[in-house]
Amino acid sequence: MGRVIMLVAGALLALFVLFTFIIPALFGLLKVALIIGVIALLVFIAVTVVGKSSSQ
């Protein structure tokens, strides 16, 4: 009986850690990666436009 209680408590603790720490951290990393990607895209577009305008 004690083994079943500890199994349920461990599963609940694992779900708590998953939804409290791991998933928000992953979304935070995804948000940072998205922001870096948008900045890189803007720099690429700016360099392309400046490069094409200066060569003409």
N, C-alpha and C positions, 0 to 999 in steps of 0.2 A: 504493500500500500504506500509506503514511504517513497518507493522508487517511482511510482506513478505520479505522486504529488511533486516530486523533484523534477520529473520530466515535463509536467505541465508548467511548473514555475520557470524552468529553463527556456521552454518555448515562448512563454509570455515575455520573459526578459529579452530574448533574442529579437522578438518582434518590436519591443520597445526601443531597443538600440537601433534596429534597422530604420524605423520610421522617425526616430528622434535625431539621430546623428548621421547615418550613412546616406539616406536619400537626400536630405537638404545639402549635404556636402557635395554630392554628385551634381545636383542642380546648380550649386554655386560655381563649380568648376565648369559646367557647361555654359553658364552665363558669361564667365570670364573668357572662355574660348570663343564664344560668339562675338563678344566685344572686340577682341583682338582680331578676329577674322574680318569684321566690318572695317576696322581701322586699316588693316592691310589692303583691303579692297579699295578704299578711298585713296590710299597712297599709290596703289598701282594705277588707278584711273588718272590721278593727277600727273604722275610721271609719264604715262602714255600720252596724255593731252599736251603736256609741255614738250615732250620729245617730237611729236608730230608737228606742232606749231613752229618750233625752232628750226626744223629741217626744211621747211618750205620757203 
